[in-house]
């Protein structure tokens, strides 16, 4: 569905808006919200073309590579979505259990960029470790601390945003210095479902890969 935002044809002056929070922190919901505000959006990005075309980018590799992306895009802005850890725990546990085989296999599985990013945050976890809340909470808070420390004293570039904040759009508009339309924050991918983005058809949605293939960003974007 096309955006009703009267500003939809006017992209902000900031180069990119990166969502640096971990999976299952309402990143898909935020991406949907930004689509409806008239922005080109990629939920995961694995090619130069995706990075070039998308104004808003979330998930992998952003939550792991935000420092490199900060250097690559010096005019970018960054959003960290806050989610109650008690709500995040069952959701991320279910996701990691579902992804474990393809994340950890040596003969294929997911693309190497995704595998690297998840490995840097969650390690080579076992099912026993995933059953322990403290293991996942340690991953969550360590990542959060790293992000907050990196963006310390950079309020003009960085926003910590509660996903249920009714004025979320106002905070983002201030961050990127661009008008946005008042709108409720959508909540999707509930009940363990994570397919909303893949199923979505929208003219401003940017594919993560080209022809199903990812590129080695260290040889392209990060060289």
Secondary structure, 3 states (H helix, E strand, C coil): CCCCCCCCCCCCCCCCEEECCCCCCCHHHHHHHHHHCCCCEEECCCCHHHHHHCCEEECCCHHHHHHHHHHHCCCCEEEEEECCHHHHHHHHHHHHHHHHHHHHCCCCCCCHHHHHHHHHHHCCCCHHHHCCHHHHHHHHHHHHHHHHHHCCCCCCCEEEEECCCCCHHHHHHHHHCCCCCCCCCCCCCHHHCCCHHHHCCCCCECCCCECCECCCHHHCCCC
